[in-house]
């Protein structure tokens, strides 16, 4: 049994396990282990022939702690620092709501990251955008990276496009594509679902094509092991109602970027959907998000003020209380 209280299926043979064997043991991808080694120094103490990784029992204990922390929603960079500092206790990792949230990104560093990302976007430099987005998500965690770096740059690019006409639209489209890719990579290897957690459905209002903020919410919830159904842009009302009826979610989040798409009619139709056996029928909690709802929140629908607020409401089950 390792210090985290988990049984090792078998003692590593003399010389240690290969990366592939450790990946199968821990249920993570080999590329993840290599990335943790390269980026954070969480590699094996010895290497066969100086090159091939061979993981000992002590190395695997460190990786188990890293897996436990990241599965609870801690950003990989912060999890690695915690593991390397030797501050992981032998008890279970607290739930995300019980732990201190990551600090907000330092303003000076965030401004530098914003400038770098904006310049890469203006150059149409996709490779650099990918590198800068990955670094920001790792350094700050997804909610803070979204609020302090990604969203400000998206807004700045949008304002530039509005002021210069069609000349700048290619920058906005390329940046949006790379942001979407970065968010999907964050949630590519989700941890096991939290037992008893309710399903959240996320959808843009009919006619609404701006979905990046919902993608950020979906990625954050997925990284915390919370079940999510992400339907993306411009979902027709009839399709949304059918999805709610078929899946029976605890909560439905409806995004409107503009006042033109923030209609109360679809909200009322979703709120009226019922499922379950007669005498114990349920309805979803409907939440609205996005600047389009400013000053026009539908009756009975709760408004989510931002990514961190949305995660807190959905992760703690406050939406259905």
C-alpha positions as CSV (number, residue, x, y, z in Angstrom):
1,X,0.0,0.0,0.0
2,X,1.4,3.4,-0.9
3,X,1.2,6.4,1.4
4,X,-2.0,7.7,-0.2
5,X,-3.8,4.6,1.1
6,X,-4.2,2.9,-2.3
7,X,-3.1,-0.6,-3.1
8,X,-0.6,-1.1,-5.8
9,X,-1.7,-4.0,-8.0
10,X,1.8,-5.3,-8.0
11,X,5.3,-4.2,-7.0
12,X,7.2,-2.8,-9.9
13,X,9.8,-5.3,-11.1
14,X,13.5,-4.6,-10.5
15,X,14.4,-1.7,-12.6
16,X,10.9,-0.3,-12.6
17,X,7.9,-0.2,-14.9
18,X,7.8,1.3,-18.4
19,X,5.8,4.4,-19.2
20,X,3.1,2.3,-21.0
21,X,2.7,0.0,-18.0
22,X,2.4,2.9,-15.6
23,X,-0.1,4.6,-17.8
24,X,-2.3,1.4,-17.8
25,X,-1.9,1.1,-14.1
26,X,-3.1,4.7,-13.4
27,X,-5.6,5.0,-16.2
28,X,-3.9,8.0,-17.9
29,X,-2.4,8.4,-21.3
30,X,1.4,7.9,-21.8
31,X,1.6,11.3,-23.4
32,X,0.3,12.8,-20.1
33,X,3.0,11.2,-18.1
34,X,5.7,12.4,-20.6
35,X,4.2,15.9,-20.4
36,X,4.3,15.9,-16.6
37,X,7.9,14.8,-16.7
38,X,8.9,17.4,-19.3
39,X,6.9,20.3,-17.9
40,X,7.0,19.8,-14.2
41,X,9.9,17.4,-13.5
42,X,7.6,14.6,-12.3
43,X,9.7,12.0,-14.0
44,X,11.3,8.8,-12.9
45,X,14.3,9.0,-10.6
46,X,16.3,6.7,-12.9
47,X,16.3,6.0,-16.7
48,X,17.4,2.9,-18.4
49,X,20.4,3.6,-20.5
50,X,20.0,7.3,-19.6
51,X,17.0,7.7,-21.9
52,X,14.1,5.2,-21.4
53,X,11.9,5.9,-18.4
54,X,11.6,3.3,-15.7
55,X,9.2,4.1,-12.9
56,X,9.8,2.8,-9.4
57,X,7.2,2.5,-6.6
58,X,8.2,5.9,-5.2
59,X,7.8,7.4,-8.6
60,X,4.3,5.9,-9.0
61,X,3.3,7.2,-5.5
62,X,4.1,10.7,-6.8
63,X,2.1,10.1,-9.9
64,X,-0.9,8.8,-7.9
65,X,-0.9,12.0,-5.9
66,X,-0.8,14.1,-9.1
67,X,-3.7,12.1,-10.5
68,X,-5.8,12.6,-7.4
69,X,-5.2,16.3,-7.3
70,X,-5.9,16.9,-11.0
71,X,-9.0,14.7,-10.9
72,X,-10.4,17.0,-8.2
73,X,-10.1,20.0,-10.5
74,X,-6.7,21.4,-9.5
75,X,-4.8,22.8,-12.5
76,X,-1.8,20.6,-13.4
77,X,0.8,23.2,-12.6
78,X,-0.6,23.9,-9.1
79,X,-1.0,20.1,-8.5
80,X,2.6,19.5,-9.5
81,X,3.9,22.2,-7.2
82,X,1.8,20.7,-4.4
83,X,3.2,17.2,-5.0
84,X,6.8,18.4,-5.3
85,X,6.5,20.4,-2.1
86,X,5.5,17.2,-0.3
87,X,2.3,18.7,1.1
88,X,-0.2,16.1,-0.1
89,X,-1.7,14.4,2.9
90,X,-2.5,10.7,3.2
91,X,-6.2,11.4,3.5
92,X,-8.6,12.1,0.6
93,X,-8.3,15.3,-1.4
94,X,-11.0,17.8,-0.4
95,X,-13.8,18.4,-2.8
96,X,-13.3,21.5,-5.1
97,X,-15.9,23.5,-3.2
98,X,-14.0,22.9,0.1
99,X,-10.6,23.9,-1.1
100,X,-9.3,27.4,-1.6
101,X,-9.8,28.5,-5.2
102,X,-6.6,29.3,-7.2
103,X,-5.5,32.8,-6.8
104,X,-6.5,35.3,-9.5
105,X,-3.9,35.8,-12.1
106,X,-1.4,38.6,-11.1
107,X,-2.4,41.6,-13.1
108,X,1.0,42.4,-14.5
109,X,1.6,38.8,-15.7
110,X,-2.0,38.6,-17.1
111,X,-1.4,41.8,-19.1
112,X,1.8,40.4,-20.5
113,X,0.0,37.2,-21.4
114,X,-2.8,39.2,-23.0
115,X,-0.4,41.2,-25.1
116,X,1.4,38.0,-26.3
117,X,-1.8,36.2,-27.2
118,X,-3.2,39.3,-29.0
119,X,0.0,39.8,-31.0
120,X,0.1,36.1,-32.0
121,X,-3.5,36.4,-33.1
122,X,-2.8,39.5,-35.2
123,X,0.1,37.6,-36.9
124,X,-2.3,34.7,-37.5
125,X,0.4,32.6,-35.7
126,X,-1.6,29.5,-34.7
127,X,1.3,27.6,-33.2
128,X,2.2,30.4,-30.9
129,X,-1.4,30.9,-29.9
130,X,-1.6,27.2,-28.9
131,X,1.5,27.5,-26.8
132,X,0.4,30.7,-25.1
133,X,-3.1,29.3,-24.4
134,X,-1.7,26.1,-22.9
135,X,0.7,28.0,-20.7
136,X,-2.1,30.4,-19.4
137,X,-4.4,27.5,-18.7
138,X,-1.7,25.6,-16.8
139,X,-0.5,28.7,-14.9
140,X,-3.8,30.1,-13.7
141,X,-6.3,27.2,-14.1
142,X,-9.2,27.5,-16.5
143,X,-11.6,29.9,-14.7
144,X,-8.8,32.5,-14.0
145,X,-7.2,32.0,-17.4
146,X,-10.6,32.6,-19.0
147,X,-11.4,35.7,-17.0
148,X,-7.9,37.3,-17.0
149,X,-6.4,36.4,-20.3
150,X,-8.7,34.7,-22.9
151,X,-11.8,36.7,-22.6
152,X,-10.0,40.1,-22.5
153,X,-8.2,39.2,-25.7
154,X,-11.4,38.0,-27.4
155,X,-13.1,41.2,-26.5
156,X,-10.2,43.3,-27.7
157,X,-10.1,41.5,-31.0
158,X,-13.9,41.9,-31.4
159,X,-13.7,45.6,-30.8
160,X,-10.9,45.9,-33.4
161,X,-13.0,44.0,-35.9
162,X,-16.0,46.3,-35.2
163,X,-13.9,49.4,-35.7
164,X,-12.1,48.2,-38.9
165,X,-14.9,46.3,-40.6
166,X,-14.3,43.0,-42.4
167,X,-10.5,43.6,-42.5
168,X,-9.9,42.0,-39.0
169,X,-12.5,39.2,-39.0
170,X,-9.9,36.5,-40.0
171,X,-8.1,37.2,-36.7
172,X,-11.2,36.8,-34.7
173,X,-12.1,33.5,-36.4
174,X,-8.6,32.0,-36.1
175,X,-8.3,33.0,-32.4
176,X,-11.8,31.6,-31.6
177,X,-10.8,28.3,-33.3
178,X,-7.6,28.0,-31.3
179,X,-9.4,28.9,-28.0
180,X,-12.0,26.3,-28.7
181,X,-9.2,23.7,-29.3
182,X,-7.4,24.6,-26.1
183,X,-10.6,24.2,-24.1
184,X,-11.3,20.8,-25.6
185,X,-7.7,19.7,-24.8
186,X,-8.3,20.6,-21.2
187,X,-11.3,18.3,-21.0
188,X,-9.9,15.5,-23.2
189,X,-9.1,13.2,-20.3
190,X,-11.9,13.8,-17.7
191,X,-11.7,12.2,-14.3
192,X,-14.5,9.8,-13.2
193,X,-17.8,11.4,-12.6
194,X,-18.6,12.6,-9.1
195,X,-21.1,10.1,-7.5
196,X,-24.5,11.6,-7.4
197,X,-23.7,14.7,-9.4
198,X,-26.6,15.9,-11.6
199,X,-26.4,16.5,-15.3
200,X,-26.1,20.0,-16.6
201,X,-27.2,20.8,-20.2
202,X,-25.5,23.8,-21.9
203,X,-26.9,25.4,-25.0
204,X,-26.9,28.7,-26.9
205,X,-30.2,30.3,-27.5
206,X,-31.8,29.8,-31.0
207,X,-29.9,32.0,-33.4
208,X,-27.0,32.5,-31.1
209,X,-23.6,31.5,-32.6
210,X,-21.2,32.6,-29.9
211,X,-20.5,29.5,-27.9
212,X,-16.9,29.9,-26.5
213,X,-18.1,30.9,-23.0
214,X,-20.2,27.8,-22.8
215,X,-17.3,25.7,-24.0
216,X,-15.2,27.2,-21.1
217,X,-18.0,26.2,-18.7
218,X,-18.3,22.7,-20.2
219,X,-14.5,22.2,-19.9
220,X,-14.4,23.4,-16.3
221,X,-17.3,21.2,-15.2
222,X,-15.8,18.2,-17.1
223,X,-12.4,18.6,-15.4
224,X,-14.2,18.5,-12.0
225,X,-15.9,15.2,-12.9
226,X,-19.3,16.7,-13.3
227,X,-21.6,15.3,-16.1
228,X,-22.2,17.8,-18.9
229,X,-24.2,17.8,-22.1
230,X,-22.9,20.5,-24.4
231,X,-25.1,21.4,-27.4
232,X,-23.2,24.5,-28.6
233,X,-24.5,27.2,-30.9
234,X,-28.0,28.0,-32.1
235,X,-29.9,24.9,-30.9
236,X,-33.5,25.0,-32.0
237,X,-36.1,25.2,-29.3
238,X,-37.8,21.9,-30.2
239,X,-34.4,20.1,-30.2
240,X,-33.6,21.6,-26.8
241,X,-36.9,20.6,-25.3
242,X,-36.5,17.0,-26.6
243,X,-32.9,16.8,-25.2
244,X,-34.2,17.9,-21.8
245,X,-37.1,15.4,-21.9
246,X,-34.7,12.6,-22.9
247,X,-31.9,13.2,-20.4
248,X,-33.7,14.6,-17.4
249,X,-31.0,17.2,-16.3
250,X,-30.8,18.9,-13.0
251,X,-30.0,22.2,-14.7
252,X,-30.1,23.8,-18.1
253,X,-27.9,26.8,-18.9
254,X,-28.9,29.0,-21.8
255,X,-26.4,31.5,-23.3
256,X,-27.3,34.7,-25.1
257,X,-24.5,37.0,-26.3
258,X,-26.9,39.7,-27.7
259,X,-30.2,41.1,-26.7
260,X,-31.6,39.9,-30.0
261,X,-31.2,36.2,-29.0
262,X,-32.3,36.6,-25.3
263,X,-35.9,35.6,-25.8
264,X,-38.0,34.5,-22.8
265,X,-40.1,32.1,-24.8
266,X,-37.5,29.3,-25.1
267,X,-36.8,29.7,-21.4
268,X,-40.4,29.2,-20.5
269,X,-40.7,26.1,-22.8
270,X,-37.7,24.5,-21.2
271,X,-39.0,25.3,-17.7
272,X,-42.3,23.6,-18.5
273,X,-40.7,20.2,-19.5
274,X,-41.5,17.4,-17.1
275,X,-40.2,13.8,-16.9
276,X,-40.4,10.9,-14.5
277,X,-43.3,8.7,-13.2
278,X,-46.7,10.2,-12.5
279,X,-46.7,11.6,-9.0
280,X,-43.0,12.2,-8.9
281,X,-42.4,14.3,-12.0
282,X,-39.4,16.7,-12.1
283,X,-38.5,19.9,-13.9
284,X,-35.0,21.3,-14.6
285,X,-33.6,24.4,-13.0
286,X,-33.1,26.9,-15.9
287,X,-30.3,29.4,-15.7
288,X,-29.4,32.1,-18.1
289,X,-26.0,33.5,-18.9
290,X,-24.3,36.0,-21.2
291,X,-24.5,39.8,-21.8
292,X,-27.7,39.4,-23.8
293,X,-29.7,38.9,-20.6
294,X,-28.6,42.2,-19.0
295,X,-31.7,43.9,-17.7
296,X,-34.1,41.3,-19.2
297,X,-33.9,38.2,-17.1
298,X,-36.9,35.9,-17.6
299,X,-39.2,35.4,-14.6
300,X,-38.1,32.5,-12.4
301,X,-34.7,32.0,-14.2
302,X,-31.5,32.5,-12.2
303,X,-28.8,34.6,-13.8
304,X,-25.2,33.4,-13.8
305,X,-22.8,36.4,-13.6
306,X,-19.7,34.7,-14.9
307,X,-17.7,31.5,-15.3
308,X,-16.7,31.2,-11.7
309,X,-20.2,31.8,-10.5
310,X,-21.6,29.3,-12.9
311,X,-19.2,26.6,-11.8
312,X,-19.9,27.3,-8.2
313,X,-23.7,27.1,-8.7
314,X,-23.6,23.9,-10.8
315,X,-20.9,22.1,-8.9
316,X,-22.5,22.6,-5.5
317,X,-26.0,21.8,-6.7
318,X,-27.2,25.2,-5.7
319,X,-29.2,25.5,-8.9
320,X,-31.7,22.9,-7.8
321,X,-32.0,23.8,-4.1
